[in-house]
Amino acid sequence: MSIKQKAIHGVIWTGIAKASMQIVLFLLMLVLARLLSPEDFGIVGMAAIVTVAISMVNDRGLGTAIIQKSTLSQEHLSSVFWGGIAFSLLLFAATIVASYPMALFFKNPLVQPVVAVQGAGFIIGSLGIVQKSILNKDLEFKKLAVMEVISSVASGVVSITLALMRFGVWSLVIGALVRDGVNVLLVWIYSRWRPRLFFSWRQFKELFSFSANVLGNDVVSYAVTNMDVVIIGRMLGTEALGYYTLALNLVKMPVTRLSGVVSKVAFPAFSAIQDDMKKLRKGFLKASALLSLIIFPLLLGLALFAREFIALFMGEKWMPMAMPLIILVPMGLAKSVGVIRWPVLMALGRPDVELKWNLAYILPLATCIYLGARHSLEGAAAGISLLLVLTFPLVQTISDRIIHLGDREFYRSIAPAAAAGGAMVLVTLLAKSLLLPLISSNTLFLFIGGFLIAAVVYMLVLLTTARPTLRNIREFIRPDGSSEKERRKKAASETNP
């Protein structure tokens, strides 16, 4: 099976898993929102300073060097395994030390034990870094998909059970640790690789030399990612942070889950074709087009029906998060198509680009959040969203130069989704304000009726204006990996030898 076919099969399997998991996690989040308070989500949002770091270390870090490097020995892998555990112990100790100052900073004593317990995720996750990286390198996405679904469902079941038993914020904390633990257990079951009692500083350093830029970028990205939590939590308090955290999770869910399907598959696939720039560019553009076609209508629909959605599924206590959610959607749109840049730059051995950009991004981001938070939660959300949208073209131009893309090629790839999404928003807003209220003012009717109108408009515009794009993507994801022209040529050669 070719690299392209493996990547496509990976997208299909990971896509099925992500879609299933998206539905499950979405339902679990709605149940937890009903059972828990905004303050509970706010405290977990403060502890996210630790959980984001855990995710970065476990999903990127040393594992990226294993995926990117073409030849690896058993000694390399064992050295990374034991070195990763030692590193995780240091991070866990640092988390415990930092937990008390964090509680003082956020003016909430419950932050201290929550952060300290959450830090155990560093150790749990380190036990599976090498095995998971090997499965990614070998494009074993079916196994990875099954692992992710099972661990997420287990986490959700535990969290809901504990929430029903009135464990409050601890239901979210323990649920996250259960997810990490189940994931590690499954990765040991699915991966045949086992570490040896061997460690070589030379071989560890050989892989670490590539990961240094990645880890350095992770530290800076960590600061950027948590800037909003730190400032909003400090200035506006736990309840406001709870509204913001859940709004951000709703916006990021399609981005991190669905974009993650493509980006997770793309890094090992792009790494395998890193010497063929033409194929890499083609894959990048079609992946961007595919992401935009799926995620643009989801996020725009979320903005269009934010208030109806909250009233129907989450309860009136969450209505203050409606406007921040709507304001954050443009940021989600930019992130959804920008996420594919990272695997391309990583495959080309240029993680330094993201590092440099994040360094330049820290001060403007902190300024925008601070100035916005002085007014309100909506102001903080507007500062974040506006900065990312305005700087998106600059970041994309820098990436295009490295991939050797023309200035307009990327924007042409996402133009069909943007046009269809724009038409969907315009028609749906008119229907919600002028047509549907004449029939009924019932919230459920407005939600269902508006949703159907939005879906029909989006599909009609897409089928009318984007047929070449849809055809290219259909050919790109055919199981045999060939275009219609190539199949006809092959059939003709078989008929006339």
Residue pairs with C-beta under 8 A, 6 or more apart in sequence:
1 9
2 481
3 139
3 269
3 272
3 273
4 269
4 283
4 481
5 479
5 480
5 481
6 139
6 269
7 139
7 265
7 266
7 269
7 283
8 476
8 477
8 478
8 479
8 481
9 139
9 141
9 142
9 479
10 139
10 141
10 265
10 269
11 141
11 261
11 262
11 265
11 477
12 477
13 141
13 142
13 145
14 141
14 144
14 145
14 261
14 264
14 265
15 258
15 261
16 145
17 145
17 146
17 148
17 149
18 145
18 148
18 257
18 258
18 260
18 261
20 149
21 148
21 149
21 152
21 153
21 257
22 253
22 254
22 257
22 258
24 149
24 152
24 153
24 156
25 152
25 156
25 253
25 257
26 253
28 156
28 159
28 160
29 246
29 249
29 250
30 313
30 314
31 160
31 163
32 159
32 160
32 163
32 171
32 172
33 41
33 246
33 314
33 315
33 318
34 314
34 315
35 160
35 163
35 164
35 171
36 163
36 168
36 169
36 171
36 172
37 168
37 242
37 317
38 238
38 239
38 242
38 243
38 246
38 317
38 318
39 238
39 239
39 242
40 168
40 169
40 172
40 242
41 172
41 241
41 242
41 245
41 246
42 233
42 237
42 238
42 239
42 240
42 241
42 242
42 243
42 245
43 108
43 110
43 111
43 114
43 169
43 238
43 242
44 114
44 169
44 172
44 173
44 245
45 229
45 233
45 241
45 242
45 244
45 245
46 102
46 106
46 108
46 111
46 114
46 115
46 229
46 233
46 238
46 241
47 111
47 114
47 115
47 118
47 173
48 226
48 229
48 245
49 102
49 115
49 226
49 229
49 230
50 95
50 115
50 118
50 119
50 121
51 118
51 121
51 176
52 222
52 225
52 226
53 91
53 122
53 222
54 118
54 119
54 121
54 122
54 125
54 180
56 218
56 221
56 222
57 87
57 88
57 91
57 122
57 125
57 126
57 218
58 121
58 122
58 125
58 126
58 128
58 129
58 180
60 214
60 215
60 218
61 84
61 129
61 211
61 214
61 215
61 218
62 80
62 83
62 84
62 87
62 129
62 133
62 207
62 208
62 211
62 215
63 129
63 130
63 132
63 133
63 136
64 133
64 210
64 211
64 214
64 267
64 346
64 351
65 80
65 207
65 208
65 210
65 211
65 214
66 72
66 76
66 77
66 80
66 130
66 133
66 134
66 137
66 207
67 133
67 136
67 137
67 267
67 268
67 271
68 210
68 271
68 346
68 347
68 349
69 76
69 207
69 210
73 203
74 196
74 198
75 198
75 200
75 203
76 203
76 206
76 207
77 130
77 134
77 193
77 195
78 195
78 196
78 197
78 198
78 199
79 198
79 199
79 200
79 201
79 203
79 204
79 207
80 129
80 130
80 204
80 207
81 129
81 130
81 195
82 195
82 198
82 199
83 199
83 204
83 208
84 126
84 129
84 130
85 123
85 126
85 127
87 126
88 122
88 123
88 125
88 126
89 122
89 123
91 119
91 122
92 119
92 120
92 122
92 123
95 115
95 116
95 118
95 119
95 122
96 116
96 119
98 115
99 111
99 112
99 113
99 115
99 116
99 119
100 112
102 111
102 112
102 115
103 109
103 110
103 111
103 112
103 115
105 230
105 234
106 233
106 234
106 238
107 234
108 238
110 169
114 169
114 170
114 173
117 173
117 177
118 173
118 176
118 177
120 177
121 176
121 177
121 180
124 177
124 180
124 181
124 184
125 180
125 183
125 184
127 184
127 188
128 183
128 184
128 187
128 188
130 193
130 195
131 187
131 188
131 190
131 191
131 193
132 144
132 187
132 191
134 191
134 193
135 143
135 144
135 187
135 190
135 191
136 144
136 264
136 267
136 268
137 268
139 265
139 268
139 269
140 190
141 264
141 265
143 190
144 264
146 186
146 190
147 183
147 186
147 187
147 190
148 183
150 182
150 186
151 178
151 179
151 180
151 182
151 183
151 186
152 179
154 178
154 179
154 182
155 175
155 176
155 178
155 179
155 182
156 175
158 171
158 174
158 175
158 178
159 171
159 172
159 174
159 175
160 171
161 171
162 170
162 171
162 174
162 175
163 171
165 171
167 174
210 349
213 351
213 352
213 355
214 346
214 351
216 355
217 351
217 352
217 354
217 355
217 358
220 355
220 358
220 359
220 362
221 354
221 358
223 358
223 362
224 358
224 361
224 362
224 365
227 362
227 365
227 366
227 369
228 244
228 248
228 369
228 380
228 384
229 241
229 245
231 366
231 369
231 370
231 373
231 380
232 240
232 241
232 244
232 369
232 373
232 377
232 380
233 241
235 370
235 373
235 374
236 373
236 377
236 380
240 377
243 318
243 320
243 321
243 324
243 377
244 321
244 324
244 377
244 380
244 381
246 318
246 321
247 321
247 324
247 325
247 328
247 381
248 328
250 302
250 325
251 299
251 302
251 325
251 328
251 329
251 331
251 332
252 332
252 335
254 294
254 295
254 298
254 299
254 302
254 332
254 336
255 295
255 299
255 332
255 335
255 336
255 339
258 291
258 294
258 295
258 298
258 336
259 291
259 295
259 335
259 336
259 339
259 340
260 339
262 287
262 290
262 291
262 339
262 340
263 339
263 340
263 342
263 343
266 283
266 287
266 340
266 343
266 344
266 347
267 342
267 343
267 346
267 347
269 283
270 280
270 283
270 284
270 343
270 344
270 346
270 347
270 348
271 346
271 347
273 279
273 280
273 283
273 347
274 280
274 347
274 348
274 349
277 403
277 404
280 344
280 347
280 348
280 403
281 403
281 404
281 405
281 409
284 340
284 344
284 403
284 405
285 405
285 409
285 410
285 413
286 413
286 472
286 473
286 476
287 340
288 337
288 340
288 410
288 413
288 414
289 413
289 414
289 416
289 417
289 469
289 472
289 473
290 473
290 476
290 477
291 336
291 337
291 339
291 340
292 336
292 337
292 413
292 414
292 416
292 417
292 418
293 416
293 417
293 462
293 466
293 469
293 473
295 332
295 333
295 336
295 337
296 333
296 336
296 414
296 417
296 418
296 420
296 421
297 417
297 420
297 421
297 424
297 454
297 455
297 458
299 329
299 332
299 333
299 336
300 329
300 333
300 421
300 424
300 425
300 454
301 424
301 451
301 454
302 309
302 325
302 329
303 325
303 326
303 329
303 425
304 425
304 428
304 429
304 432
304 450
304 454
305 447
305 450
305 451
306 322
306 323
306 325
306 326
307 319
307 322
308 443
308 444
308 446
308 447
308 450
309 447
310 316
310 318
310 319
310 321
310 322
311 319
311 443
312 443
312 444
312 447
320 377
323 378
323 381
324 377
324 378
324 380
324 381
327 378
327 381
327 382
327 385
328 381
328 384
328 385
329 385
330 385
330 386
330 388
330 389
331 384
331 385
331 388
331 389
334 388
334 389
334 392
335 388
337 414
338 392
338 395
338 396
341 354
341 395
341 396
341 399
342 354
344 399
344 403
345 351
345 353
345 354
345 399
345 402
348 402
348 403
350 402
353 398
353 399
353 402
357 395
357 398
361 391
364 387
364 391
365 384
365 387
368 383
368 384
368 386
368 387
369 380
369 383
369 384
370 383
371 379
371 383
372 378
372 379
372 380
372 381
372 382
372 383
372 384
373 379
373 380
373 383
396 410
397 407
400 406
400 407
400 409
400 410
413 469
416 462
416 465
416 466
416 469
416 470
417 462
417 466
419 461
419 465
419 466
420 457
420 458
420 459
420 461
420 462
420 465
420 466
421 458
423 457
423 458
423 461
424 454
424 457
424 458
424 461
427 453
427 454
427 457
428 450
428 453
428 454
428 457
431 449
431 450
431 453
432 446
432 450
436 445
436 446
436 449
436 450
437 446
439 445
439 449
440 446
462 470
463 470
475 482
475 483
475 484
480 487
482 490
